[in-house]
Amino acid sequence: MKKTAAVAMLILGILISIVGAAVLAAGAVASVVGSAQGDGYLTTRTERLSVGSHALTSPRLDAVGEGVPPRLPFDVGTLRLRASSLDPAKEIFIGVAPQADVEQYLSGVHRSELLKVDSRPFRAEFRDIPGTSTPAPPGEQTFWSASASGPGQQDLTWELAAGNWAIVIMNADASPGINAEVQAGFRSDLIRPAATGLLVGGAVALAIGIPLLILGAVGLGRHTGPHSGGSPAPPSGPSPGYAPPPGYAPPPGYAGGAPGTAGDPGNPGSPVTPPLQQPGQGDRADRAPYPARLFGDLDPALSRAMWLVKWFLAIPHFVVLFFLWFALVVTTIVAWFAILFTGRYPRSLFDFNVGVLRWNWRVAFYAYAAAGTDLYPPFTLARTNYPADFEVDYPERLSRGLVLVKSWLLAIPHLLIVAAFSGPTWTWQAETDDVGTTYQRSVGLSLLGLLVLVAVVALLFTGRYQPPLFDLILGINRWIYRVVAYAALMRDEYPPFRLDQGAREVPPPLAGPPYHAAARPSGDGLH
């Protein structure tokens, strides 16, 4: 498959799948609403509304729309209002009428228009419309489409119809000062058919979009190329032909001296020392390099202030990554089934997903997660000579059992740590006044965001990005991307609980005998 065709199929598949997923979700919500409705009404809680004017009105209701017959052969929707006066001496009135008739009736009358209602916690906002006229009792008017009036609880039922409508709540004698408990309910015969249509339409769209998305991802994965290459491991011992430098003396307890020196097994006169204790297998496993590697080289000539606009310059990448991450979620689900039944991660999908993570890391390194380079990231999944890179060794086999639990259960400890590194801090504040309680939510910087902010502010004033801070930032990003690779099913090896700092991954040294340099005479000029 040509790369152009793969890109076209991927874009088309993503767009159709997103629309299908949204329609399917809407259908699921409508289905739940229809089931909850049953043969009755979906109702709100009973809330208290209090105003000091003659009338409480709703904003204009555009029911059904213009050009629709006043009555349809099916139930578009039925509105039910229940209201009762909190003053036992007063009767309550509820009515629905055309907007024009209500405005004419209440012209010059002090009234309150309901603008907004917040449900949790409940809070109503009104627009006070001044006036000096006293209205006639509402029950004497003939323009109401539906109305209810009397003592105690009053119920109003109104079938939605085309036109502009208004709901009015008043005291039955039109006196000022309305203090009532109100509950609204709604039902419609269209909810369940609409839910069925949305579910079917969403399923059809996904049935078309997901195969296109997978085929496009497979094609791009083949063009992206393998990612199993890695840095060679460092040598485990001295090279052949190694000879100690002149004047070298082995440290005490060293069991393997060079030929002709103390500790040489071939030298009968050499002292015999006990063997050194070697690190255990657990130590070696804990210190082994992880097969998902993240790199990032700090630009030594960073601009002092360019980081202020990098987030804006990276907006095209953010848009592309939004769709690529959607594709990554879909392809990971497909890979989950492939691993469960075959024990293998499809190679083309693996290369595609690694390419998405690589793309994401380049943009993060450039814009917000490190700000370590001024070089604009390339629009490609493949490896380039960009100073930031991410790669994962391809696993020939994966456990069919681990795939059931590793991405959500086994990864929980790491996910909690990643949330602490990269998740925002949340604060909640509650304020109570005469109207109600207001809850305010504020968001703070994550630990990683705070470190990057400190680094770039220091860069702004000093012209220098602090290398130790850069190493720490890279270490945190490295931890995050290892966990992402593990949770995305790319490897079975559990990510290590360690912060490998620095631009490049260097395997931590195993515990071993300390190196003691031989003492030199003070006259050689070395101290």
Secondary structure per residue as TSV (DSSP state, phi and psi in degrees):
chain	resnum	aa	ss	phi	psi
A	1	M	-	360.0	132.7
A	2	K	-	-69.9	152.3
A	3	K	H	-63.2	-38.7
A	4	T	H	-61.3	-43.5
A	5	A	H	-64.8	-38.8
A	6	A	H	-64.4	-41.5
A	7	V	H	-63.5	-44.3
A	8	A	H	-62.3	-43.8
A	9	M	H	-65.5	-38.8
A	10	L	H	-64.9	-46.8
A	11	I	H	-61.9	-46.9
A	12	L	H	-63.2	-42.7
A	13	G	H	-64.1	-40.4
A	14	I	H	-64.1	-47.4
A	15	L	H	-62.6	-46.1
A	16	I	H	-65.3	-39.2
A	17	S	H	-68.0	-39.6
A	18	I	H	-63.1	-45.3
A	19	V	H	-62.4	-43.3
A	20	G	H	-62.7	-41.8
A	21	A	H	-64.9	-40.8
A	22	A	H	-64.9	-43.7
A	23	V	H	-66.0	-39.9
A	24	L	H	-64.3	-41.5
A	25	A	H	-63.8	-41.7
A	26	A	H	-62.9	-39.0
A	27	G	H	-64.8	-38.1
A	28	A	H	-65.2	-42.2
A	29	V	H	-63.7	-44.4
A	30	A	H	-63.8	-36.2
A	31	S	H	-64.9	-41.3
A	32	V	H	-64.7	-41.6
A	33	V	H	-64.0	-42.7
A	34	G	H	-63.6	-38.6
A	35	S	H	-68.1	-38.7
A	36	A	H	-68.8	-30.5
A	37	Q	H	-68.9	-41.6
A	38	G	T	57.8	-131.6
A	39	D	T	-100.8	6.0
A	40	G	S	-108.9	-145.0
A	41	Y	-	-119.4	149.9
A	42	L	E	-85.4	117.9
A	43	T	E	-118.4	153.7
A	44	T	-	-90.2	173.1
A	45	R	-	-73.2	155.7
A	46	T	-	-76.6	123.5
A	47	E	E	-125.1	158.8
A	48	R	E	-97.6	131.2
A	49	L	E	-121.7	127.1
A	50	S	E	-134.8	124.6
A	51	V	E	-138.5	157.9
A	52	G	S	-97.2	6.4
A	53	S	S	-93.3	-176.3
A	54	H	S	-78.4	-28.5
A	55	A	E	-146.7	147.7
A	56	L	E	-116.4	119.8
A	57	T	E	-119.8	155.1
A	58	S	-	-87.5	161.7
A	59	P	-	-66.7	169.5
A	60	R	-	-61.4	131.8
A	61	L	E	-102.8	115.7
A	62	D	E	-92.9	88.0
A	63	A	E	-84.5	126.7
A	64	V	S	67.5	-55.9
A	65	G	-	129.9	168.4
A	66	E	T	-76.5	152.4
A	67	G	T	80.2	6.0
A	68	V	S	-102.3	139.5
A	69	P	-	-55.7	145.4
A	70	P	S	-55.3	-36.1
A	71	R	S	-128.7	131.1
A	72	L	-	-103.2	159.7
A	73	P	S	-73.1	0.6
A	74	F	S	-136.2	165.8
A	75	D	-	-83.0	101.4
A	76	V	-	-65.9	-42.7
A	77	G	-	177.4	147.7
A	78	T	E	-123.7	129.0
A	79	L	E	-101.7	133.0
A	80	R	E	-123.8	127.4
A	81	L	E	-117.9	134.4
A	82	R	E	-121.5	131.7
A	83	A	E	-145.0	147.5
A	84	S	E	-146.4	141.2
A	85	S	E	-78.5	137.8
A	86	L	S	-81.2	-8.2
A	87	D	S	-99.8	109.6
A	88	P	T	-59.3	-21.7
A	89	A	T	-81.4	-7.7
A	90	K	S	-116.7	145.3
A	91	E	-	-95.9	152.7
A	92	I	E	-106.2	151.4
A	93	F	E	-129.5	135.5
A	94	I	E	-128.8	135.7
A	95	G	E	-150.1	152.8
A	96	V	E	-123.4	130.1
A	97	A	E	-150.6	163.9
A	98	P	E	-57.4	143.8
A	99	Q	H	-57.6	-41.1
A	100	A	H	-65.1	-40.1
A	101	D	H	-66.7	-38.1
A	102	V	H	-66.3	-43.3
A	103	E	H	-64.2	-36.6
A	104	Q	H	-68.7	-39.6
A	105	Y	H	-66.2	-39.4
A	106	L	T	-99.2	14.4
A	107	S	T	-61.9	126.5
A	108	G	T	77.9	7.0
A	109	V	B	-100.3	138.3
A	110	H	-	-68.0	118.1
A	111	R	E	-143.2	169.3
A	112	S	E	-125.3	129.6
A	113	E	E	-105.0	126.7
A	114	L	E	-73.4	123.2
A	115	L	E	-101.2	-43.4
A	116	K	E	-154.0	144.4
A	117	V	E	-131.2	123.7
A	118	D	E	-100.9	131.4
A	119	S	E	-87.4	-35.4
A	120	R	T	-132.5	101.3
A	121	P	T	-75.6	163.1
A	122	F	E	-69.7	131.3
A	123	R	E	-156.4	127.1
A	124	A	E	-110.5	138.2
A	125	E	E	-113.2	134.5
A	126	F	E	-122.1	154.9
A	127	R	E	-110.6	117.6
A	128	D	E	-83.0	123.8
A	129	I	E	-111.0	109.0
A	130	P	-	-71.2	159.6
A	131	G	-	-176.5	163.1
A	132	T	-	-120.6	-11.4
A	133	S	B	-76.4	154.4
A	134	T	-	-107.4	121.1
A	135	P	-	-76.4	158.3
A	136	A	-	-74.5	156.4
A	137	P	-	-53.0	134.9
A	138	P	G	-65.7	-29.1
A	139	G	G	-66.5	-16.7
A	140	E	G	-83.7	-9.0
A	141	Q	-	-82.9	152.0
A	142	T	S	-110.1	1.6
A	143	F	-	-91.4	-0.2
A	144	W	-	-69.9	132.9
A	145	S	S	-76.8	-32.5
A	146	A	E	-155.9	143.6
A	147	S	E	-157.5	160.9
A	148	A	E	-148.7	139.9
A	149	S	E	-151.2	145.1
A	150	G	E	148.9	-177.6
A	151	P	S	-79.0	161.4
A	152	G	S	69.1	-155.9
A	153	Q	-	-78.9	131.8
A	154	Q	E	-117.6	136.0
A	155	D	E	-111.8	132.0
A	156	L	E	-120.6	129.7
A	157	T	E	-121.7	128.8
A	158	W	E	-140.6	126.7
A	159	E	E	-84.2	129.9
A	160	L	-	-58.9	139.4
A	161	A	-	-142.2	159.8
A	162	A	S	-65.8	144.9
A	163	G	E	130.6	-179.7
A	164	N	E	-105.6	120.6
A	165	W	E	-124.9	161.7
A	166	A	E	-140.5	144.3
A	167	I	E	-103.9	135.3
A	168	V	E	-126.4	132.2
A	169	I	E	-120.0	126.0
A	170	M	E	-142.8	165.0
A	171	N	E	-71.3	145.4
A	172	A	T	-62.6	-26.1
A	173	D	T	-94.4	8.2
A	174	A	-	65.4	19.1
A	175	S	-	-75.7	154.4
A	176	P	S	-75.4	161.3
A	177	G	-	89.3	86.7
A	178	I	E	-102.1	125.3
A	179	N	E	-136.0	98.9
A	180	A	E	-138.3	156.4
A	181	E	E	-102.3	130.2
A	182	V	E	-129.3	140.6
A	183	Q	E	-134.5	137.1
A	184	A	E	-112.8	145.5
A	185	G	E	-139.4	155.3
A	186	F	E	-147.1	144.0
A	187	R	E	-145.3	155.7
A	188	S	-	-155.2	139.0
A	189	D	T	-76.9	-5.9
A	190	L	T	-89.1	-12.1
A	191	I	H	-64.7	-49.4
A	192	R	H	-67.6	-45.3
A	193	P	H	-60.1	-38.6
A	194	A	H	-65.1	-39.6
A	195	A	H	-62.3	-43.0
A	196	T	H	-62.7	-44.7
A	197	G	H	-62.2	-41.4
A	198	L	H	-66.4	-41.6
A	199	L	H	-62.7	-44.1
A	200	V	H	-67.0	-44.6
A	201	G	H	-63.1	-42.5
A	202	G	H	-64.1	-40.7
A	203	A	H	-64.5	-40.8
A	204	V	H	-64.6	-43.1
A	205	A	H	-62.9	-41.2
A	206	L	H	-67.1	-37.1
A	207	A	H	-63.4	-28.1
A	208	I	H	-88.6	-43.1
A	209	G	H	-73.3	-41.2
A	210	I	H	-64.3	-45.8
A	211	P	H	-59.5	-39.8
A	212	L	H	-62.4	-42.4
A	213	L	H	-61.4	-45.5
A	214	I	H	-64.6	-44.0
A	215	L	H	-62.7	-41.1
A	216	G	H	-64.5	-41.5
A	217	A	H	-65.0	-39.5
A	218	V	H	-62.9	-44.6
A	219	G	H	-62.6	-44.0
A	220	L	H	-68.2	-35.0
A	221	G	H	-62.2	-37.6
A	222	R	H	-68.0	-35.0
A	223	H	H	-77.7	-25.1
A	224	T	H	-68.7	-37.7
A	225	G	-	94.2	165.8
A	226	P	-	-68.3	157.1
A	227	H	-	-130.6	26.7
A	228	S	-	-90.5	-1.5
A	229	G	-	-74.3	150.0
A	230	G	-	-152.4	173.9
A	231	S	-	-71.4	136.2
A	232	P	-	-64.4	148.9
A	233	A	-	-70.2	147.3
A	234	P	-	-67.9	151.3
A	235	P	-	-61.0	145.1
A	236	S	S	-88.5	-8.1
A	237	G	S	-158.1	-178.2
A	238	P	-	-67.1	150.9
A	239	S	-	-70.4	155.3
A	240	P	T	-57.5	142.9
A	241	G	T	82.2	8.0
A	242	Y	-	-64.3	138.2
A	243	A	-	-135.8	138.9
A	244	P	-	-67.6	152.3
A	245	P	-	-69.5	159.8
A	246	P	T	-59.4	135.9
A	247	G	T	83.8	4.3
A	248	Y	-	-73.4	135.5
A	249	A	-	-124.0	125.3
A	250	P	-	-65.7	149.6
A	251	P	-	-69.6	157.3
A	252	P	T	-59.5	135.9
A	253	G	T	88.9	-1.7
A	254	Y	-	-75.3	127.7
A	255	A	-	-98.2	-9.3
A	256	G	-	-126.0	63.6
A	257	G	-	-65.8	163.0
A	258	A	-	-70.7	160.0
A	259	P	T	-53.4	134.1
A	260	G	T	83.0	3.9
A	261	T	S	-115.9	172.3
A	262	A	T	-61.5	136.8
A	263	G	T	94.4	-5.7
A	264	D	-	-74.8	119.6
A	265	P	T	-59.1	-24.8
A	266	G	T	-82.0	-4.5
A	267	N	-	-102.8	107.5
A	268	P	T	-58.9	-26.8
A	269	G	T	-86.7	-2.9
A	270	S	S	-78.7	143.8
A	271	P	-	-70.7	147.0
A	272	V	-	-93.1	125.9
A	273	T	-	-117.8	150.9
A	274	P	-	-67.2	150.2
A	275	P	-	-64.2	149.3
A	276	L	-	-75.0	147.8
A	277	Q	-	-75.2	124.3
A	278	Q	-	-92.7	152.0
A	279	P	-	-61.2	145.9
A	280	G	-	-75.8	170.6
A	281	Q	H	-62.4	-35.0
A	282	G	H	-62.9	-41.6
A	283	D	H	-62.7	-42.6
A	284	R	H	-63.9	-41.0
A	285	A	H	-66.4	-39.2
A	286	D	H	-66.7	-29.5
A	287	R	H	-99.1	-0.5
A	288	A	S	-68.2	144.8
A	289	P	-	-65.5	141.1
A	290	Y	-	-82.7	144.0
A	291	P	S	-76.2	15.0
A	292	A	E	-121.5	117.3
A	293	R	E	-120.3	136.4
A	294	L	E	-120.8	134.2
A	295	F	E	-126.9	153.2
A	296	G	E	-166.1	117.2
A	297	D	-	-100.7	125.3
A	298	L	-	-70.1	130.2
A	299	D	-	-74.4	119.0
A	300	P	T	-71.5	-12.1
A	301	A	T	-118.3	46.4
A	302	L	-	-65.8	141.2
A	303	S	-	-69.6	144.6
A	304	R	S	-65.6	-38.5
A	305	A	S	-120.0	0.2
A	306	M	T	-65.7	-26.0
A	307	W	H	-61.1	-19.4
A	308	L	H	-68.1	-23.6
A	309	V	H	-118.2	0.4
A	310	K	H	-62.0	-37.7
A	311	W	H	-60.9	-35.1
A	312	F	H	-72.7	-42.5
A	313	L	H	-65.4	-25.1
A	314	A	T	-87.7	3.0
A	315	I	H	-56.6	-42.9
A	316	P	H	-56.4	-38.2
A	317	H	H	-66.4	-39.7
A	318	F	H	-60.8	-40.2
A	319	V	H	-64.2	-47.3
A	320	V	H	-63.4	-42.4
A	321	L	H	-65.8	-31.6
A	322	F	H	-56.6	-46.4
A	323	F	H	-73.1	-36.7
A	324	L	H	-66.0	-37.1
A	325	W	H	-68.1	-35.2
A	326	F	H	-61.2	-44.3
A	327	A	H	-63.5	-38.7
A	328	L	H	-62.6	-40.6
A	329	V	H	-62.0	-44.4
A	330	V	H	-65.1	-47.3
A	331	T	H	-66.5	-30.3
A	332	T	H	-68.1	-38.0
A	333	I	H	-63.6	-42.3
A	334	V	H	-63.2	-42.6
A	335	A	H	-63.1	-34.3
A	336	W	H	-57.8	-46.3
A	337	F	H	-67.4	-39.5
A	338	A	H	-62.2	-43.6
A	339	I	H	-66.2	-40.3
A	340	L	H	-61.6	-38.2
A	341	F	H	-96.9	-25.9
A	342	T	H	-118.9	-17.7
A	343	G	S	77.0	12.7
A	344	R	-	-131.7	145.3
A	345	Y	-	-92.3	117.5
A	346	P	-	-50.6	124.4
A	347	R	H	-60.2	-41.4
A	348	S	H	-66.9	-40.0
A	349	L	H	-67.4	-36.3
A	350	F	H	-60.9	-47.2
A	351	D	H	-64.9	-37.0
A	352	F	H	-64.1	-47.0
A	353	N	H	-66.7	-38.0
A	354	V	H	-63.7	-37.9
A	355	G	H	-63.6	-36.7
A	356	V	H	-65.1	-44.8
A	357	L	H	-64.1	-37.5
A	358	R	H	-63.5	-45.4
A	359	W	H	-59.2	-45.7
A	360	N	H	-61.3	-41.5
A	361	W	H	-66.9	-39.1
A	362	R	H	-59.7	-46.6
A	363	V	H	-65.7	-41.3
A	364	A	H	-63.7	-41.9
A	365	F	H	-63.9	-35.4
A	366	Y	H	-77.2	-43.8
A	367	A	H	-103.2	-46.0
A	368	Y	T	-141.6	-27.2
A	369	A	S	-93.3	-7.4
A	370	A	-	-155.0	-36.1
A	371	A	-	52.9	43.7
A	372	G	-	-93.3	-1.7
A	373	T	-	-151.2	154.2
A	374	D	-	-100.1	-1.2
A	375	L	S	-76.5	125.1
A	376	Y	-	-68.3	135.3
A	377	P	-	-66.9	146.0
A	378	P	-	-79.0	154.2
A	379	F	S	-91.5	76.0
A	380	T	-	-156.7	151.7
A	381	L	S	-86.6	-18.3
A	382	A	S	-80.1	164.5
A	383	R	-	-72.5	140.7
A	384	T	-	-135.5	-171.8
A	385	N	S	-89.9	22.6
A	386	Y	-	-65.3	146.1
A	387	P	S	-71.5	1.4
A	388	A	E	-128.1	136.4
A	389	D	E	-150.4	158.4
A	390	F	E	-143.2	136.7
A	391	E	E	-145.8	152.2
A	392	V	E	-134.8	132.6
A	393	D	-	-68.7	133.6
A	394	Y	-	-73.5	127.8
A	395	P	-	-87.1	128.0
A	396	E	S	-68.6	-34.7
A	397	R	-	-136.9	146.7
A	398	L	-	-130.4	150.8
A	399	S	-	-70.9	131.4
A	400	R	T	-74.0	-27.0
A	401	G	T	-78.5	-42.3
A	402	L	G	-63.8	-29.8
A	403	V	G	-62.9	-20.6
A	404	L	G	-76.1	-22.9
A	405	V	T	-130.1	-17.5
A	406	K	I	-73.2	-31.7
A	407	S	I	-77.8	-16.7
A	408	W	I	-127.1	-35.6
A	409	L	I	-93.6	-55.6
A	410	L	I	-67.6	-26.6
A	411	A	T	-82.3	-3.5
A	412	I	H	-56.3	-47.3
A	413	P	H	-57.2	-43.5
A	414	H	H	-68.7	-37.8
A	415	L	H	-63.5	-36.0
A	416	L	H	-65.1	-40.5
A	417	I	H	-67.9	-43.2
A	418	V	H	-61.4	-38.7
A	419	A	H	-62.9	-37.8
A	420	A	H	-67.7	-35.7
A	421	F	H	-71.1	-48.2
A	422	S	H	-114.7	-9.2
A	423	G	S	-80.4	147.4
A	424	P	-	-73.0	156.7
A	425	T	E	-88.8	139.7
A	426	W	E	-116.8	139.2
A	427	T	E	-132.6	143.1
A	428	W	E	-121.4	141.2
A	429	Q	E	-138.0	132.9
A	430	A	E	-115.6	131.1
A	431	E	E	-124.4	129.5
A	432	T	E	-112.5	130.2
A	433	D	-	-132.3	-166.0
A	434	D	S	-68.8	-24.8
A	435	V	S	-85.0	-41.1
A	436	G	-	172.2	-164.0
A	437	T	E	-107.0	131.3
A	438	T	E	-112.6	127.2
A	439	Y	E	-104.6	127.1
A	440	Q	E	-115.9	138.1
A	441	R	E	-120.0	133.3
A	442	S	E	-127.3	151.7
A	443	V	E	-121.9	136.4
A	444	G	E	-114.1	176.7
A	445	L	-	-71.0	149.0
A	446	S	-	-77.4	170.0
A	447	L	H	-60.2	-45.8
A	448	L	H	-62.9	-43.8
A	449	G	H	-62.3	-37.3
A	450	L	H	-66.4	-41.6
A	451	L	H	-63.5	-42.7
A	452	V	H	-65.2	-39.3
A	453	L	H	-62.7	-43.2
A	454	V	H	-61.9	-41.9
A	455	A	H	-64.6	-44.3
A	456	V	H	-76.0	-31.0
A	457	V	H	-66.8	-40.6
A	458	A	H	-62.3	-38.9
A	459	L	H	-62.2	-39.2
A	460	L	H	-61.3	-39.9
A	461	F	H	-95.3	-24.8
A	462	T	H	-111.2	-16.9
A	463	G	S	75.8	13.2
A	464	R	-	-137.9	131.4
A	465	Y	-	-88.4	120.1
A	466	Q	-	-64.2	115.6
A	467	P	H	-58.7	-42.8
A	468	P	H	-61.3	-37.4
A	469	L	H	-67.9	-39.1
A	470	F	H	-61.8	-42.3
A	471	D	H	-62.0	-40.7
A	472	L	H	-65.5	-43.3
A	473	I	H	-62.1	-42.1
A	474	L	H	-65.0	-37.2
A	475	G	H	-62.6	-41.9
A	476	I	H	-65.2	-45.3
A	477	N	H	-61.1	-38.9
A	478	R	H	-61.9	-43.4
A	479	W	H	-61.0	-45.2
A	480	I	H	-61.7	-45.7
A	481	Y	H	-72.8	-29.6
A	482	R	H	-62.0	-43.9
A	483	V	H	-65.6	-40.1
A	484	V	H	-61.9	-43.5
A	485	A	H	-62.3	-40.2
A	486	Y	H	-67.6	-46.9
A	487	A	H	-67.0	-25.2
A	488	A	T	-85.3	13.7
A	489	L	T	72.1	15.2
A	490	M	S	-77.5	-25.3
A	491	R	-	-140.9	152.8
A	492	D	-	-94.0	-19.7
A	493	E	S	-67.2	131.2
A	494	Y	-	-72.0	134.1
A	495	P	-	-61.9	141.7
A	496	P	-	-73.8	148.8
A	497	F	S	-88.8	71.5
A	498	R	-	-150.8	153.1
A	499	L	-	-105.9	91.5
A	500	D	-	-81.6	99.4
A	501	Q	-	-84.8	161.1
A	502	G	S	112.7	165.1
A	503	A	S	-69.1	-35.4
A	504	R	S	-120.5	147.6
A	505	E	-	-79.2	122.1
A	506	V	-	-119.6	121.8
A	507	P	-	-57.3	131.6
A	508	P	-	-61.7	141.4
A	509	P	-	-68.7	143.4
A	510	L	-	-73.7	152.3
A	511	A	-	-64.1	136.2
A	512	G	-	-160.7	-174.3
A	513	P	-	-66.8	135.3
A	514	P	-	-68.2	148.6
A	515	Y	-	-90.1	124.8
A	516	H	-	-114.7	115.3
A	517	A	-	-71.3	142.3
A	518	A	-	-67.1	142.3
A	519	A	-	-67.2	139.8
A	520	R	-	-116.1	151.3
A	521	P	-	-60.3	144.2
A	522	S	G	-66.5	-17.2
A	523	G	G	-80.0	-3.0
A	524	D	G	-83.8	2.4
A	525	G	S	88.0	-2.4
A	526	L	-	-103.1	139.8
A	527	H	-	-126.8	360.0
